[in-house]
Amino acid sequence: MYVFIALSLLSFRLNFFIMCCVYLFMDFDQIYGHESQIKALRESISLGRIPHAQMFVGPEGVGLLPLAIAFMRAVFCSENNTEVNACNVKFDRMAHPDVHFVFPVATNDKVKSKPTSGQFLEEWRLFLETNPFGSLFDWHKHLGIDKKQGQIGVTESEEITKKLSLTSYEGGWKGVVVWRADKLNTSAANKLLKIVEEPPKKTLLLFVTNHEDRVLETLRSRCQITEFSLLPEKIIRNALVRVGASDTDAKQLAVESNGSVAKAIDLFKKEESPFEDWFVRWVRMAFKARGNKSAVVELLEWSQHVAKSGRENQKQFLVFSIELFRQALLIGYGLDDLSRYKPKGDFDLKRFSSYVHNGNIHLIVKELEDAYTHVERNGNPKMIFTDLSLKLTRHIHKSPVLSN
């Protein structure tokens, strides 16, 4: 009997802790930064001028999803709502019956075919509770599909239209948050145009994306766009202290995070990634490969290894590589203070920076961006990374362009 009571109390405390964690990141008063945008969003509510279709655009890791949910909460649980407390509790639990979520999905061990967001709501709520600033890559790992590319298909659009066309369960607002709207395929985006253009009364559609240019133009043009930017170091320091970092660690990690709360928290948790090791091996082999057959063979083996890692890993590595080349360029031009990356191993970024300059940086970055596009479009990864590696062997040896 006593054991049962103790377990019940433990369960209650755990659930309460989780709910509080969600609340901390899903209410305007607890959002990190973005004061001017939040002020404008609040004013739109108080004036009763809420655009029915909005798009939140900004870099990864600055809290766009918590912002979208906080805005939805503020609309639904406004002072005109006679059930404010009950409404807030439902948002705390991510279980408001008139709020729907759409996000990229793919088949996994649980769902073998035709996956939709509704089949992963349990996983989605847990993801929001434990990682509210998580990236698409984090979400894919959470679902166990990190070797696939999640998409939002036309079935999802049909479900959105159907749900928003019905009378709201509680007689007030109804809405949907489409996270990573850039993952809407063309058919899915086109299917939403009618309801975005002619929505039922008291309907709110929030589209969240880190890549505005990848969202269908006709859908973008029908939304009011709110842009968000990277966060200042002071805001990130406060966020880190709040999750348990010391003042000293928070100050250092805020510098390294480059304006991203998500990256800062990952650094604090010391979550390791293989990307630095991949990069170091890659550039060293590319440098040696000129006229060295054995190094070329190693480079091809490296390309095949990366090709097996899954498309999301590959895309993350390409983004990581672009940033590291950019950091090396800053150091090469004597702007060490602007370089924020701290190698985890014995990689000497300052020494490497002498090989990154105005004669090759644009060529290298273009090849990396092209490779990202090809991976995104389901190109053959072995061919993509082999071609990229061979091109790097040429570009890394180019000489700087001398100014007149």
C-alpha positions as CSV (number, residue, x, y, z in Angstrom):
1,M,0.0,0.0,0.0
2,Y,2.7,2.4,1.0
3,V,4.8,1.5,-2.0
4,F,1.9,2.2,-4.2
5,I,1.3,5.6,-2.6
6,A,5.1,6.4,-2.9
7,L,5.1,5.5,-6.6
8,S,2.0,7.5,-7.2
9,L,3.6,10.6,-5.6
10,L,6.8,10.0,-7.6
11,S,4.8,9.8,-10.8
12,F,2.8,12.9,-9.9
13,R,6.1,14.9,-9.2
14,L,7.6,13.6,-12.5
15,N,4.6,14.6,-14.5
16,F,4.5,18.0,-12.8
17,F,8.1,18.5,-13.5
18,I,7.6,17.7,-17.2
19,M,4.6,19.9,-17.4
20,C,6.6,22.8,-15.9
21,C,9.4,22.2,-18.4
22,V,7.0,22.5,-21.2
23,Y,5.4,25.6,-19.8
24,L,8.8,27.2,-19.4
25,F,9.3,27.2,-23.1
26,M,5.7,27.5,-24.4
27,D,4.6,30.9,-22.9
28,F,5.6,34.4,-24.1
29,D,6.8,35.4,-20.7
30,Q,9.3,32.5,-20.7
31,I,10.6,32.8,-24.3
32,Y,14.3,33.7,-24.7
33,G,14.8,37.0,-26.6
34,H,12.7,38.2,-29.6
35,E,11.2,41.0,-27.5
36,S,10.1,43.2,-30.5
37,Q,8.5,40.4,-32.4
38,I,6.6,39.2,-29.3
39,K,5.4,42.8,-28.6
40,A,4.0,43.0,-32.1
41,L,2.3,39.6,-31.8
42,R,0.8,40.6,-28.5
43,E,-0.5,43.8,-30.0
44,S,-2.2,41.9,-32.8
45,I,-4.1,39.9,-30.2
46,S,-5.1,42.9,-28.1
47,L,-6.3,44.9,-31.1
48,G,-8.2,41.9,-32.5
49,R,-6.2,42.0,-35.7
50,I,-4.8,38.5,-35.9
51,P,-3.7,37.4,-39.4
52,H,-5.2,34.0,-40.0
53,A,-2.2,32.7,-41.8
54,Q,1.3,33.5,-40.5
55,M,4.8,32.2,-41.2
56,F,7.6,32.4,-38.6
57,V,11.0,32.5,-40.3
58,G,14.4,32.4,-38.8
59,P,17.6,30.4,-38.2
60,E,17.6,27.0,-36.5
61,G,17.9,26.8,-32.8
62,V,16.4,30.2,-31.8
63,G,13.0,28.8,-30.6
64,L,10.6,29.2,-33.5
65,L,8.5,26.3,-32.5
66,P,8.1,27.4,-28.8
67,L,7.3,30.9,-30.2
68,A,4.5,29.5,-32.4
69,I,3.0,27.5,-29.6
70,A,3.3,30.5,-27.2
71,F,1.5,32.6,-29.8
72,M,-1.2,30.0,-30.3
73,R,-1.6,29.8,-26.5
74,A,-1.9,33.6,-26.2
75,V,-4.7,33.7,-28.9
76,F,-6.6,30.7,-27.5
77,C,-6.2,31.7,-23.8
78,S,-6.8,35.4,-24.1
79,E,-8.5,37.5,-21.5
80,N,-11.8,37.2,-23.4
81,N,-11.7,33.5,-22.8
82,T,-13.8,32.7,-19.7
83,E,-11.9,29.4,-19.2
84,V,-8.3,30.8,-19.1
85,N,-6.9,28.5,-16.5
86,A,-8.4,25.4,-18.1
87,C,-7.1,26.5,-21.5
88,N,-3.6,27.0,-20.1
89,V,-3.6,23.5,-18.5
90,K,-4.5,22.0,-21.9
91,F,-1.6,23.9,-23.5
92,D,0.7,22.8,-20.7
93,R,-0.1,19.2,-21.6
94,M,0.0,19.9,-25.4
95,A,-3.5,18.4,-25.5
96,H,-5.8,21.2,-26.6
97,P,-8.5,19.6,-28.8
98,D,-8.6,22.5,-31.2
99,V,-4.8,22.8,-31.8
100,H,-3.3,20.4,-34.3
101,F,0.4,19.8,-35.2
102,V,1.9,18.8,-38.5
103,F,5.5,17.9,-38.9
104,P,7.8,15.8,-41.1
105,V,7.5,12.1,-40.8
106,A,8.7,8.9,-42.4
107,T,8.2,5.2,-42.0
108,N,9.8,3.5,-39.0
109,D,9.4,0.3,-36.9
110,K,6.1,1.5,-35.7
111,V,4.5,2.9,-38.9
112,K,5.4,0.8,-42.0
113,S,3.5,2.8,-44.7
114,K,1.8,6.1,-45.4
115,P,3.0,7.9,-42.2
116,T,1.2,11.0,-41.0
117,S,1.7,13.3,-38.0
118,G,-1.3,11.9,-36.2
119,Q,0.4,8.5,-35.9
120,F,3.3,10.1,-34.0
121,L,1.6,12.4,-31.6
122,E,2.9,10.6,-28.5
123,E,6.5,10.8,-29.7
124,W,5.9,14.5,-30.7
125,R,4.7,15.5,-27.2
126,L,7.7,13.8,-25.6
127,F,10.0,15.6,-28.1
128,L,8.5,18.9,-27.1
129,E,8.8,18.1,-23.5
130,T,12.5,17.1,-23.6
131,N,13.9,19.1,-26.5
132,P,11.7,22.2,-27.4
133,F,14.6,23.8,-29.3
134,G,15.4,20.5,-31.2
135,S,16.2,20.5,-34.9
136,L,14.8,18.4,-37.7
137,F,17.8,16.2,-37.3
138,D,17.0,15.8,-33.6
139,W,13.4,14.9,-34.4
140,H,14.5,12.3,-36.9
141,K,16.8,10.7,-34.3
142,H,14.0,10.8,-31.8
143,L,11.8,8.8,-34.3
144,G,14.6,6.5,-35.3
145,I,14.6,7.7,-38.9
146,D,17.9,9.6,-38.9
147,K,18.9,7.8,-42.1
148,K,15.8,9.0,-43.9
149,Q,14.3,12.3,-44.9
150,G,11.0,13.3,-43.3
151,Q,8.4,14.9,-45.5
152,I,4.9,16.5,-45.1
153,G,2.7,14.9,-47.8
154,V,-0.6,15.6,-49.4
155,T,-2.5,13.4,-47.0
156,E,-1.5,15.8,-44.2
157,S,-2.9,18.7,-46.1
158,E,-6.1,16.9,-46.6
159,E,-6.3,16.2,-42.8
160,I,-5.6,19.9,-42.0
161,T,-8.4,21.0,-44.3
162,K,-10.8,18.5,-42.9
163,K,-10.0,19.4,-39.2
164,L,-10.1,23.2,-39.8
165,S,-13.4,23.0,-41.7
166,L,-15.2,21.4,-38.7
167,T,-16.7,23.4,-35.8
168,S,-14.2,23.9,-33.0
169,Y,-14.5,21.5,-30.2
170,E,-14.7,24.2,-27.6
171,G,-16.6,26.8,-29.7
172,G,-13.7,29.2,-30.0
173,W,-10.5,29.3,-32.1
174,K,-9.1,26.4,-33.9
175,G,-5.6,26.2,-35.4
176,V,-2.7,24.2,-36.7
177,V,1.1,24.6,-36.3
178,V,3.0,23.3,-39.4
179,W,6.6,22.8,-38.2
180,R,9.2,22.8,-40.9
181,A,6.9,24.1,-43.6
182,D,9.8,23.8,-46.1
183,K,9.2,20.0,-45.9
184,L,5.7,20.4,-47.5
185,N,6.0,18.8,-50.9
186,T,4.5,20.7,-53.8
187,S,1.3,18.7,-53.9
188,A,0.8,19.2,-50.1
189,A,1.5,22.9,-50.3
190,N,-0.9,23.4,-53.3
191,K,-3.6,21.5,-51.4
192,L,-3.4,24.1,-48.6
193,L,-3.8,27.2,-50.7
194,K,-7.6,27.3,-50.7
195,I,-8.0,27.1,-46.9
196,V,-5.2,29.6,-46.4
197,E,-6.9,32.0,-48.8
198,E,-10.5,31.4,-47.5
199,P,-10.2,30.1,-43.9
200,P,-13.3,29.5,-41.7
201,K,-13.9,32.1,-39.0
202,K,-11.5,32.1,-36.0
203,T,-9.0,29.9,-37.7
204,L,-5.2,30.3,-37.2
205,L,-2.6,28.6,-39.4
206,L,1.1,29.0,-38.2
207,F,3.8,27.9,-40.6
208,V,7.3,27.5,-39.1
209,T,10.4,27.3,-41.2
210,N,14.2,27.8,-41.2
211,H,14.2,28.0,-45.0
212,E,11.7,30.5,-46.3
213,D,13.0,30.1,-49.9
214,R,12.1,26.4,-49.9
215,V,8.4,27.0,-49.2
216,L,6.1,27.2,-52.2
217,E,6.0,30.9,-53.3
218,T,2.2,30.9,-53.7
219,L,1.9,29.7,-50.1
220,R,4.4,32.2,-48.8
221,S,2.6,35.1,-50.5
222,R,-0.6,34.3,-48.6
223,C,1.0,34.4,-45.2
224,Q,2.1,37.3,-43.0
225,I,5.8,36.7,-42.4
226,T,7.5,37.4,-39.1
227,E,11.3,37.2,-39.2
228,F,13.4,36.1,-36.2
229,S,17.2,36.4,-35.9
230,L,20.0,34.8,-34.0
231,L,20.1,35.6,-30.3
232,P,22.6,37.8,-28.5
233,E,25.1,36.2,-26.2
234,K,23.5,37.7,-23.1
235,I,20.2,36.0,-23.8
236,I,22.0,32.7,-24.4
237,R,24.0,33.0,-21.2
238,N,20.7,33.5,-19.2
239,A,19.2,30.4,-21.0
240,L,22.3,28.3,-20.1
241,V,22.3,29.4,-16.4
242,R,18.6,28.5,-16.3
243,V,19.3,24.9,-17.4
244,G,22.2,24.5,-14.8
245,A,25.3,25.9,-16.4
246,S,27.8,27.9,-14.2
247,D,28.3,31.6,-15.1
248,T,31.8,30.8,-16.4
249,D,30.6,27.9,-18.6
250,A,27.6,29.9,-19.8
251,K,29.8,32.8,-20.9
252,Q,32.1,30.6,-22.9
253,L,29.4,28.4,-24.5
254,A,27.3,31.5,-25.4
255,V,30.3,32.6,-27.5
256,E,30.6,29.2,-29.2
257,S,26.9,28.9,-29.9
258,N,26.8,31.5,-32.6
259,G,23.4,32.8,-31.6
260,S,21.7,29.4,-31.2
261,V,20.1,28.4,-27.9
262,A,19.9,24.8,-29.2
263,K,23.6,24.7,-30.0
264,A,24.5,26.2,-26.6
265,I,22.4,23.6,-24.8
266,D,23.9,20.8,-26.9
267,L,27.4,22.0,-26.0
268,F,26.5,22.2,-22.3
269,K,25.2,18.6,-22.5
270,K,28.4,17.7,-24.3
271,E,26.6,15.8,-27.0
272,E,29.3,14.5,-29.2
273,S,29.0,14.3,-33.0
274,P,31.4,12.6,-35.5
275,F,31.5,15.6,-37.8
276,E,34.8,17.1,-36.6
277,D,36.5,13.7,-37.0
278,W,35.0,13.3,-40.5
279,F,36.1,16.8,-41.5
280,V,39.7,16.5,-40.2
281,R,40.2,13.1,-42.0
282,W,38.6,14.5,-45.1
283,V,40.7,17.6,-45.5
284,R,43.9,15.8,-44.6
285,M,43.3,13.1,-47.2
286,A,42.3,15.7,-49.8
287,F,45.5,17.6,-49.2
288,K,47.6,14.5,-49.5
289,A,45.7,13.1,-52.5
290,R,47.4,15.2,-55.1
291,G,49.6,12.8,-56.9
292,N,49.2,10.2,-54.2
293,K,47.2,7.1,-55.3
294,S,46.9,5.6,-51.8
295,A,45.5,8.9,-50.4
296,V,43.0,8.9,-53.3
297,V,41.9,5.4,-52.3
298,E,41.5,6.5,-48.7
299,L,39.5,9.5,-49.9
300,L,37.1,7.2,-51.8
301,E,36.7,4.9,-48.8
302,W,35.9,7.9,-46.7
303,S,33.3,9.0,-49.2
304,Q,31.7,5.5,-49.1
305,H,31.7,5.6,-45.3
306,V,29.9,9.0,-45.2
307,A,27.5,7.8,-47.9
308,K,26.3,5.0,-45.5
309,S,25.5,7.4,-42.6
310,G,22.0,8.5,-43.8
311,R,20.9,11.6,-45.6
312,E,20.2,13.8,-42.5
313,N,23.7,13.1,-41.2
314,Q,25.2,13.9,-44.5
315,K,23.3,17.2,-44.7
316,Q,24.3,18.1,-41.2
317,F,28.0,17.4,-42.0
318,L,27.9,19.6,-45.1
319,V,26.5,22.5,-43.1
320,F,29.1,21.8,-40.4
321,S,31.9,21.9,-43.1
322,I,30.7,25.2,-44.6
323,E,30.8,26.8,-41.2
324,L,34.2,25.4,-40.4
325,F,35.6,26.7,-43.7
326,R,34.1,30.1,-42.9
327,Q,35.7,30.1,-39.4
328,A,39.1,29.2,-41.0
329,L,38.7,32.1,-43.5
330,L,38.1,34.6,-40.6
331,I,41.3,33.4,-38.8
332,G,43.2,33.6,-42.1
333,Y,42.3,37.3,-42.4
334,G,43.4,37.9,-38.8
335,L,39.8,38.1,-37.4
336,D,40.5,35.5,-34.7
337,D,38.1,37.3,-32.3
338,L,35.2,36.5,-34.7
339,S,36.0,32.8,-34.9
340,R,33.9,30.9,-32.4
341,Y,34.6,27.3,-33.1
342,K,36.8,25.4,-30.6
343,P,38.2,22.1,-32.0
344,K,37.5,19.2,-29.7
345,G,40.6,17.2,-30.8
346,D,44.1,18.1,-31.9
347,F,42.9,19.8,-35.1
348,D,44.8,23.1,-35.5
349,L,42.3,25.5,-37.1
350,K,44.8,28.3,-37.3
351,R,47.3,26.3,-39.2
352,F,44.5,25.0,-41.5
353,S,43.3,28.5,-42.1
354,S,46.4,29.2,-44.3
355,Y,44.8,26.9,-47.0
356,V,41.5,28.8,-47.0
357,H,41.5,32.1,-48.8
358,N,40.0,34.3,-51.5
359,G,41.3,32.0,-54.2
360,N,39.3,28.9,-53.2
361,I,36.7,29.7,-50.5
362,H,33.9,30.5,-53.0
363,L,34.7,27.4,-55.0
364,I,34.7,25.1,-51.9
365,V,31.5,26.6,-50.4
366,K,29.7,26.3,-53.8
367,E,30.6,22.6,-54.0
368,L,29.4,22.0,-50.5
369,E,26.1,23.8,-51.2
370,D,25.6,21.9,-54.4
371,A,26.3,18.6,-52.6
372,Y,23.7,19.6,-50.0
373,T,21.1,20.2,-52.7
374,H,21.9,16.9,-54.4
375,V,21.6,15.0,-51.1
376,E,18.3,16.8,-50.4
377,R,17.0,15.7,-53.8
378,N,17.9,12.0,-53.1
379,G,20.9,11.8,-55.3
380,N,23.3,8.9,-55.0
381,P,25.4,9.7,-51.9
382,K,28.4,7.7,-53.0
383,M,28.6,9.7,-56.2
384,I,27.9,13.0,-54.5
385,F,30.6,12.6,-51.8
386,T,33.2,11.0,-54.2
387,D,32.7,14.0,-56.6
388,L,32.9,16.5,-53.8
389,S,36.1,14.9,-52.4
390,L,37.9,14.9,-55.7
391,K,37.0,18.5,-56.3
392,L,38.3,19.4,-52.8
393,T,41.7,17.9,-53.7
394,R,41.9,20.5,-56.5
395,H,40.5,23.5,-54.7
396,I,42.5,23.1,-51.5
397,H,45.8,23.6,-53.4
398,K,44.7,26.7,-55.2
399,S,46.7,29.9,-54.6
400,P,45.3,33.1,-53.1
401,V,44.3,35.9,-55.5
402,L,46.7,38.8,-55.1
403,S,45.1,42.2,-54.9
404,N,46.5,45.0,-57.1
